[in-house]
């Protein structure tokens, strides 16, 4: 079932629509190649974090960023970004589904692009992965 969600990035509203299942399955290996080790680093670090420890949170975020940057050249990030955005991002009632629209919208706005990509990946992949491994309240399942 397709779902939608509006996110605001740098004062601009983007309507996200879930990626259709077949396309999501095609994109998932690319997304995991890019983020898999970062996600593993997060879960590994999260198990040792103490509540309220901002110094440890900063160290965790630094490690996740390091792993992400190490893996960034393992995929064609430009092609993946265009595919993810084209699959279901609308801005001001206009889909960003062609390379020309993508370039026109995000040229000079790479920070905005990365923030929108994070929202798309979170909405379509990370939320689903967390549901898969948790029992609904954020706690790991005992059995899968």
Secondary structure, DSSP 4 states (H G I P E B T S, - for coil): ---EEEEEETTEEEEEEPPPHHHHHHHHHHHHHHHHHHHHHHHHHHTTPPTT-HHHHHHHHHHHHHHHHHHGGGS-HHHHHHHHHHTTEEETTEE--SHHHHHHHHTT-HHHHHHHHHHHHIIIIIHHHHHHHB-SSSSBPS--
